Amino acid sequence: MVICNSLYYTVSFLVLWLGVLHMPKGLGLAGAGRRFLEVFGVMYVGSQASKLPRAAGMLMLAPLVGRVMEALQTALHLQSSQAVFNVILAVCSTAAFGTYGCIILAWA
């Protein structure tokens, strides 16, 4: 679920920011931050509207995710599936927030 949500939010952010809403460059840091909050609001509404299909997709992918987590646990020599989840959470969070930060700084 963490992977799907972070992927959804990151891709929808990029689509909205770069394609749909045509953000002008040179907004300044405060202006880019305000625009980020506007885009995030639109993303949140979209995530609520698409919640059921995304949940169904996550349920269908659950067996595959379980096998991938077992493989990662073995490959990374981790003690538990909780440790694998923590690694996945850290990677997804870093990628998502890094993307948001880079885009905001590029448009500031």
Phi and psi in radians as a Rosetta constraint file:
Dihedral C 1 N 2 CA 2 C 2 CIRCULARHARMONIC -1.079 0.35
Dihedral N 2 CA 2 C 2 N 3 CIRCULARHARMONIC -0.764 0.35
Dihedral C 2 N 3 CA 3 C 3 CIRCULARHARMONIC -1.110 0.35
Dihedral N 3 CA 3 C 3 N 4 CIRCULARHARMONIC -0.824 0.35
Dihedral C 3 N 4 CA 4 C 4 CIRCULARHARMONIC -1.117 0.35
Dihedral N 4 CA 4 C 4 N 5 CIRCULARHARMONIC -0.756 0.35
Dihedral C 4 N 5 CA 5 C 5 CIRCULARHARMONIC -1.170 0.35
Dihedral N 5 CA 5 C 5 N 6 CIRCULARHARMONIC -0.780 0.35
Dihedral C 5 N 6 CA 6 C 6 CIRCULARHARMONIC -1.170 0.35
Dihedral N 6 CA 6 C 6 N 7 CIRCULARHARMONIC -0.636 0.35
Dihedral C 6 N 7 CA 7 C 7 CIRCULARHARMONIC -1.146 0.35
Dihedral N 7 CA 7 C 7 N 8 CIRCULARHARMONIC -0.765 0.35
Dihedral C 7 N 8 CA 8 C 8 CIRCULARHARMONIC -1.050 0.35
Dihedral N 8 CA 8 C 8 N 9 CIRCULARHARMONIC -0.877 0.35
Dihedral C 8 N 9 CA 9 C 9 CIRCULARHARMONIC -1.156 0.35
Dihedral N 9 CA 9 C 9 N 10 CIRCULARHARMONIC -0.688 0.35
Dihedral C 9 N 10 CA 10 C 10 CIRCULARHARMONIC -1.189 0.35
Dihedral N 10 CA 10 C 10 N 11 CIRCULARHARMONIC -0.804 0.35
Dihedral C 10 N 11 CA 11 C 11 CIRCULARHARMONIC -1.160 0.35
Dihedral N 11 CA 11 C 11 N 12 CIRCULARHARMONIC -0.762 0.35
Dihedral C 11 N 12 CA 12 C 12 CIRCULARHARMONIC -1.160 0.35
Dihedral N 12 CA 12 C 12 N 13 CIRCULARHARMONIC -0.616 0.35
Dihedral C 12 N 13 CA 13 C 13 CIRCULARHARMONIC -1.057 0.35
Dihedral N 13 CA 13 C 13 N 14 CIRCULARHARMONIC -0.830 0.35
Dihedral C 13 N 14 CA 14 C 14 CIRCULARHARMONIC -1.133 0.35
Dihedral N 14 CA 14 C 14 N 15 CIRCULARHARMONIC -0.711 0.35
Dihedral C 14 N 15 CA 15 C 15 CIRCULARHARMONIC -1.110 0.35
Dihedral N 15 CA 15 C 15 N 16 CIRCULARHARMONIC -0.803 0.35
Dihedral C 15 N 16 CA 16 C 16 CIRCULARHARMONIC -1.173 0.35
Dihedral N 16 CA 16 C 16 N 17 CIRCULARHARMONIC -0.832 0.35
Dihedral C 16 N 17 CA 17 C 17 CIRCULARHARMONIC -1.191 0.35
Dihedral N 17 CA 17 C 17 N 18 CIRCULARHARMONIC -0.803 0.35
Dihedral C 17 N 18 CA 18 C 18 CIRCULARHARMONIC -1.544 0.35
Dihedral N 18 CA 18 C 18 N 19 CIRCULARHARMONIC -0.466 0.35
Dihedral C 18 N 19 CA 19 C 19 CIRCULARHARMONIC -1.989 0.35
Dihedral N 19 CA 19 C 19 N 20 CIRCULARHARMONIC -0.976 0.35
Dihedral C 19 N 20 CA 20 C 20 CIRCULARHARMONIC -1.370 0.35
Dihedral N 20 CA 20 C 20 N 21 CIRCULARHARMONIC -0.837 0.35
Dihedral C 20 N 21 CA 21 C 21 CIRCULARHARMONIC -1.594 0.35
Dihedral N 21 CA 21 C 21 N 22 CIRCULARHARMONIC -0.133 0.35
Dihedral C 21 N 22 CA 22 C 22 CIRCULARHARMONIC 0.813 0.35
Dihedral N 22 CA 22 C 22 N 23 CIRCULARHARMONIC 1.168 0.35
Dihedral C 22 N 23 CA 23 C 23 CIRCULARHARMONIC -1.247 0.35
Dihedral N 23 CA 23 C 23 N 24 CIRCULARHARMONIC 2.257 0.35
Dihedral C 23 N 24 CA 24 C 24 CIRCULARHARMONIC -1.332 0.35
Dihedral N 24 CA 24 C 24 N 25 CIRCULARHARMONIC 2.590 0.35
Dihedral C 24 N 25 CA 25 C 25 CIRCULARHARMONIC -1.407 0.35
Dihedral N 25 CA 25 C 25 N 26 CIRCULARHARMONIC 2.859 0.35
Dihedral C 25 N 26 CA 26 C 26 CIRCULARHARMONIC 1.363 0.35
Dihedral N 26 CA 26 C 26 N 27 CIRCULARHARMONIC 0.560 0.35
Dihedral C 26 N 27 CA 27 C 27 CIRCULARHARMONIC -1.342 0.35
Dihedral N 27 CA 27 C 27 N 28 CIRCULARHARMONIC -0.325 0.35
Dihedral C 27 N 28 CA 28 C 28 CIRCULARHARMONIC 1.451 0.35
Dihedral N 28 CA 28 C 28 N 29 CIRCULARHARMONIC 2.786 0.35
Dihedral C 28 N 29 CA 29 C 29 CIRCULARHARMONIC -1.120 0.35
Dihedral N 29 CA 29 C 29 N 30 CIRCULARHARMONIC -0.744 0.35
Dihedral C 29 N 30 CA 30 C 30 CIRCULARHARMONIC -1.153 0.35
Dihedral N 30 CA 30 C 30 N 31 CIRCULARHARMONIC -0.735 0.35
Dihedral C 30 N 31 CA 31 C 31 CIRCULARHARMONIC -1.147 0.35
Dihedral N 31 CA 31 C 31 N 32 CIRCULARHARMONIC -0.719 0.35
Dihedral C 31 N 32 CA 32 C 32 CIRCULARHARMONIC -1.145 0.35
Dihedral N 32 CA 32 C 32 N 33 CIRCULARHARMONIC -0.646 0.35
Dihedral C 32 N 33 CA 33 C 33 CIRCULARHARMONIC -1.118 0.35
Dihedral N 33 CA 33 C 33 N 34 CIRCULARHARMONIC -0.734 0.35
Dihedral C 33 N 34 CA 34 C 34 CIRCULARHARMONIC -1.111 0.35
Dihedral N 34 CA 34 C 34 N 35 CIRCULARHARMONIC -0.750 0.35
Dihedral C 34 N 35 CA 35 C 35 CIRCULARHARMONIC -1.121 0.35
Dihedral N 35 CA 35 C 35 N 36 CIRCULARHARMONIC -0.645 0.35
Dihedral C 35 N 36 CA 36 C 36 CIRCULARHARMONIC -1.039 0.35
Dihedral N 36 CA 36 C 36 N 37 CIRCULARHARMONIC -0.766 0.35
Dihedral C 36 N 37 CA 37 C 37 CIRCULARHARMONIC -1.118 0.35
Dihedral N 37 CA 37 C 37 N 38 CIRCULARHARMONIC -0.664 0.35
Dihedral C 37 N 38 CA 38 C 38 CIRCULARHARMONIC -1.101 0.35
Dihedral N 38 CA 38 C 38 N 39 CIRCULARHARMONIC -0.816 0.35
Dihedral C 38 N 39 CA 39 C 39 CIRCULARHARMONIC -1.107 0.35
Dihedral N 39 CA 39 C 39 N 40 CIRCULARHARMONIC -0.713 0.35
Dihedral C 39 N 40 CA 40 C 40 CIRCULARHARMONIC -1.135 0.35
Dihedral N 40 CA 40 C 40 N 41 CIRCULARHARMONIC -0.601 0.35
Dihedral C 40 N 41 CA 41 C 41 CIRCULARHARMONIC -1.097 0.35
Dihedral N 41 CA 41 C 41 N 42 CIRCULARHARMONIC -0.750 0.35
Dihedral C 41 N 42 CA 42 C 42 CIRCULARHARMONIC -1.123 0.35
Dihedral N 42 CA 42 C 42 N 43 CIRCULARHARMONIC -0.711 0.35
Dihedral C 42 N 43 CA 43 C 43 CIRCULARHARMONIC -1.091 0.35
Dihedral N 43 CA 43 C 43 N 44 CIRCULARHARMONIC -0.701 0.35
Dihedral C 43 N 44 CA 44 C 44 CIRCULARHARMONIC -1.111 0.35
Dihedral N 44 CA 44 C 44 N 45 CIRCULARHARMONIC -0.771 0.35
Dihedral C 44 N 45 CA 45 C 45 CIRCULARHARMONIC -1.068 0.35
Dihedral N 45 CA 45 C 45 N 46 CIRCULARHARMONIC -0.751 0.35
Dihedral C 45 N 46 CA 46 C 46 CIRCULARHARMONIC -1.107 0.35
Dihedral N 46 CA 46 C 46 N 47 CIRCULARHARMONIC -0.640 0.35
Dihedral C 46 N 47 CA 47 C 47 CIRCULARHARMONIC -1.197 0.35
Dihedral N 47 CA 47 C 47 N 48 CIRCULARHARMONIC -0.591 0.35
Dihedral C 47 N 48 CA 48 C 48 CIRCULARHARMONIC -1.220 0.35
Dihedral N 48 CA 48 C 48 N 49 CIRCULARHARMONIC -0.639 0.35
Dihedral C 48 N 49 CA 49 C 49 CIRCULARHARMONIC -1.231 0.35
Dihedral N 49 CA 49 C 49 N 50 CIRCULARHARMONIC -0.508 0.35
Dihedral C 49 N 50 CA 50 C 50 CIRCULARHARMONIC -1.833 0.35
Dihedral N 50 CA 50 C 50 N 51 CIRCULARHARMONIC 0.293 0.35
Dihedral C 50 N 51 CA 51 C 51 CIRCULARHARMONIC -1.097 0.35
Dihedral N 51 CA 51 C 51 N 52 CIRCULARHARMONIC -0.791 0.35
Dihedral C 51 N 52 CA 52 C 52 CIRCULARHARMONIC -1.103 0.35
Dihedral N 52 CA 52 C 52 N 53 CIRCULARHARMONIC -0.863 0.35
Dihedral C 52 N 53 CA 53 C 53 CIRCULARHARMONIC -1.098 0.35
Dihedral N 53 CA 53 C 53 N 54 CIRCULARHARMONIC -0.641 0.35
Dihedral C 53 N 54 CA 54 C 54 CIRCULARHARMONIC -1.166 0.35
Dihedral N 54 CA 54 C 54 N 55 CIRCULARHARMONIC -0.690 0.35
Dihedral C 54 N 55 CA 55 C 55 CIRCULARHARMONIC -1.136 0.35
Dihedral N 55 CA 55 C 55 N 56 CIRCULARHARMONIC -0.716 0.35
Dihedral C 55 N 56 CA 56 C 56 CIRCULARHARMONIC -1.099 0.35
Dihedral N 56 CA 56 C 56 N 57 CIRCULARHARMONIC -0.734 0.35
Dihedral C 56 N 57 CA 57 C 57 CIRCULARHARMONIC -1.104 0.35
Dihedral N 57 CA 57 C 57 N 58 CIRCULARHARMONIC -0.692 0.35
Dihedral C 57 N 58 CA 58 C 58 CIRCULARHARMONIC -1.147 0.35
Dihedral N 58 CA 58 C 58 N 59 CIRCULARHARMONIC -0.663 0.35
Dihedral C 58 N 59 CA 59 C 59 CIRCULARHARMONIC -1.127 0.35
Dihedral N 59 CA 59 C 59 N 60 CIRCULARHARMONIC -0.672 0.35
Dihedral C 59 N 60 CA 60 C 60 CIRCULARHARMONIC -1.189 0.35
Dihedral N 60 CA 60 C 60 N 61 CIRCULARHARMONIC -0.551 0.35
Dihedral C 60 N 61 CA 61 C 61 CIRCULARHARMONIC -1.525 0.35
Dihedral N 61 CA 61 C 61 N 62 CIRCULARHARMONIC -0.089 0.35
Dihedral C 61 N 62 CA 62 C 62 CIRCULARHARMONIC -0.969 0.35
Dihedral N 62 CA 62 C 62 N 63 CIRCULARHARMONIC -0.790 0.35
Dihedral C 62 N 63 CA 63 C 63 CIRCULARHARMONIC -1.081 0.35
Dihedral N 63 CA 63 C 63 N 64 CIRCULARHARMONIC -0.693 0.35
Dihedral C 63 N 64 CA 64 C 64 CIRCULARHARMONIC -1.130 0.35
Dihedral N 64 CA 64 C 64 N 65 CIRCULARHARMONIC -0.747 0.35
Dihedral C 64 N 65 CA 65 C 65 CIRCULARHARMONIC -1.101 0.35
Dihedral N 65 CA 65 C 65 N 66 CIRCULARHARMONIC -0.683 0.35
Dihedral C 65 N 66 CA 66 C 66 CIRCULARHARMONIC -1.060 0.35
Dihedral N 66 CA 66 C 66 N 67 CIRCULARHARMONIC -0.758 0.35
Dihedral C 66 N 67 CA 67 C 67 CIRCULARHARMONIC -1.162 0.35
Dihedral N 67 CA 67 C 67 N 68 CIRCULARHARMONIC -0.696 0.35
Dihedral C 67 N 68 CA 68 C 68 CIRCULARHARMONIC -1.133 0.35
Dihedral N 68 CA 68 C 68 N 69 CIRCULARHARMONIC -0.697 0.35
Dihedral C 68 N 69 CA 69 C 69 CIRCULARHARMONIC -1.131 0.35
Dihedral N 69 CA 69 C 69 N 70 CIRCULARHARMONIC -0.683 0.35
Dihedral C 69 N 70 CA 70 C 70 CIRCULARHARMONIC -1.116 0.35
Dihedral N 70 CA 70 C 70 N 71 CIRCULARHARMONIC -0.728 0.35
Dihedral C 70 N 71 CA 71 C 71 CIRCULARHARMONIC -1.129 0.35
Dihedral N 71 CA 71 C 71 N 72 CIRCULARHARMONIC -0.721 0.35
Dihedral C 71 N 72 CA 72 C 72 CIRCULARHARMONIC -1.143 0.35
Dihedral N 72 CA 72 C 72 N 73 CIRCULARHARMONIC -0.669 0.35
Dihedral C 72 N 73 CA 73 C 73 CIRCULARHARMONIC -1.073 0.35
Dihedral N 73 CA 73 C 73 N 74 CIRCULARHARMONIC -0.730 0.35
Dihedral C 73 N 74 CA 74 C 74 CIRCULARHARMONIC -1.211 0.35
Dihedral N 74 CA 74 C 74 N 75 CIRCULARHARMONIC -0.815 0.35
Dihedral C 74 N 75 CA 75 C 75 CIRCULARHARMONIC -1.151 0.35
Dihedral N 75 CA 75 C 75 N 76 CIRCULARHARMONIC -0.653 0.35
Dihedral C 75 N 76 CA 76 C 76 CIRCULARHARMONIC -1.624 0.35
Dihedral N 76 CA 76 C 76 N 77 CIRCULARHARMONIC -0.010 0.35
Dihedral C 76 N 77 CA 77 C 77 CIRCULARHARMONIC 0.982 0.35
Dihedral N 77 CA 77 C 77 N 78 CIRCULARHARMONIC 0.829 0.35
Dihedral C 77 N 78 CA 78 C 78 CIRCULARHARMONIC -1.620 0.35
Dihedral N 78 CA 78 C 78 N 79 CIRCULARHARMONIC 2.695 0.35
Dihedral C 78 N 79 CA 79 C 79 CIRCULARHARMONIC -1.353 0.35
Dihedral N 79 CA 79 C 79 N 80 CIRCULARHARMONIC -0.575 0.35
Dihedral C 79 N 80 CA 80 C 80 CIRCULARHARMONIC -2.567 0.35
Dihedral N 80 CA 80 C 80 N 81 CIRCULARHARMONIC 2.953 0.35
Dihedral C 80 N 81 CA 81 C 81 CIRCULARHARMONIC -1.220 0.35
Dihedral N 81 CA 81 C 81 N 82 CIRCULARHARMONIC -0.441 0.35
Dihedral C 81 N 82 CA 82 C 82 CIRCULARHARMONIC -1.114 0.35
Dihedral N 82 CA 82 C 82 N 83 CIRCULARHARMONIC -0.676 0.35
Dihedral C 82 N 83 CA 83 C 83 CIRCULARHARMONIC -1.142 0.35
Dihedral N 83 CA 83 C 83 N 84 CIRCULARHARMONIC -0.679 0.35
Dihedral C 83 N 84 CA 84 C 84 CIRCULARHARMONIC -1.108 0.35
Dihedral N 84 CA 84 C 84 N 85 CIRCULARHARMONIC -0.770 0.35
Dihedral C 84 N 85 CA 85 C 85 CIRCULARHARMONIC -1.036 0.35
Dihedral N 85 CA 85 C 85 N 86 CIRCULARHARMONIC -0.738 0.35
Dihedral C 85 N 86 CA 86 C 86 CIRCULARHARMONIC -1.092 0.35
Dihedral N 86 CA 86 C 86 N 87 CIRCULARHARMONIC -0.680 0.35
Dihedral C 86 N 87 CA 87 C 87 CIRCULARHARMONIC -1.130 0.35
Dihedral N 87 CA 87 C 87 N 88 CIRCULARHARMONIC -0.807 0.35
Dihedral C 87 N 88 CA 88 C 88 CIRCULARHARMONIC -1.077 0.35
Dihedral N 88 CA 88 C 88 N 89 CIRCULARHARMONIC -0.760 0.35
Dihedral C 88 N 89 CA 89 C 89 CIRCULARHARMONIC -1.055 0.35
Dihedral N 89 CA 89 C 89 N 90 CIRCULARHARMONIC -0.763 0.35
Dihedral C 89 N 90 CA 90 C 90 CIRCULARHARMONIC -1.124 0.35
Dihedral N 90 CA 90 C 90 N 91 CIRCULARHARMONIC -0.748 0.35
Dihedral C 90 N 91 CA 91 C 91 CIRCULARHARMONIC -1.147 0.35
Dihedral N 91 CA 91 C 91 N 92 CIRCULARHARMONIC -0.813 0.35
Dihedral C 91 N 92 CA 92 C 92 CIRCULARHARMONIC -1.127 0.35
Dihedral N 92 CA 92 C 92 N 93 CIRCULARHARMONIC -0.754 0.35
Dihedral C 92 N 93 CA 93 C 93 CIRCULARHARMONIC -1.136 0.35
Dihedral N 93 CA 93 C 93 N 94 CIRCULARHARMONIC -0.769 0.35
Dihedral C 93 N 94 CA 94 C 94 CIRCULARHARMONIC -1.094 0.35
Dihedral N 94 CA 94 C 94 N 95 CIRCULARHARMONIC -0.758 0.35
Dihedral C 94 N 95 CA 95 C 95 CIRCULARHARMONIC -1.132 0.35
Dihedral N 95 CA 95 C 95 N 96 CIRCULARHARMONIC -0.780 0.35
Dihedral C 95 N 96 CA 96 C 96 CIRCULARHARMONIC -1.165 0.35
Dihedral N 96 CA 96 C 96 N 97 CIRCULARHARMONIC -0.908 0.35
Dihedral C 96 N 97 CA 97 C 97 CIRCULARHARMONIC -1.198 0.35
Dihedral N 97 CA 97 C 97 N 98 CIRCULARHARMONIC -0.562 0.35
Dihedral C 97 N 98 CA 98 C 98 CIRCULARHARMONIC -1.119 0.35
Dihedral N 98 CA 98 C 98 N 99 CIRCULARHARMONIC -0.714 0.35
Dihedral C 98 N 99 CA 99 C 99 CIRCULARHARMONIC -1.112 0.35
Dihedral N 99 CA 99 C 99 N 100 CIRCULARHARMONIC -0.829 0.35
Dihedral C 99 N 100 CA 100 C 100 CIRCULARHARMONIC -1.023 0.35
Dihedral N 100 CA 100 C 100 N 101 CIRCULARHARMONIC -0.824 0.35
Dihedral C 100 N 101 CA 101 C 101 CIRCULARHARMONIC -1.104 0.35
Dihedral N 101 CA 101 C 101 N 102 CIRCULARHARMONIC -0.755 0.35
Dihedral C 101 N 102 CA 102 C 102 CIRCULARHARMONIC -1.112 0.35
Dihedral N 102 CA 102 C 102 N 103 CIRCULARHARMONIC -0.730 0.35
Dihedral C 102 N 103 CA 103 C 103 CIRCULARHARMONIC -1.148 0.35
Dihedral N 103 CA 103 C 103 N 104 CIRCULARHARMONIC -0.780 0.35
Dihedral C 103 N 104 CA 104 C 104 CIRCULARHARMONIC -1.085 0.35
Dihedral N 104 CA 104 C 104 N 105 CIRCULARHARMONIC -0.773 0.35
Dihedral C 104 N 105 CA 105 C 105 CIRCULARHARMONIC -1.158 0.35
Dihedral N 105 CA 105 C 105 N 106 CIRCULARHARMONIC -0.612 0.35
Dihedral C 105 N 106 CA 106 C 106 CIRCULARHARMONIC -1.186 0.35
Dihedral N 106 CA 106 C 106 N 107 CIRCULARHARMONIC -0.535 0.35
Dihedral C 106 N 107 CA 107 C 107 CIRCULARHARMONIC -1.632 0.35
Dihedral N 107 CA 107 C 107 N 108 CIRCULARHARMONIC -0.114 0.35
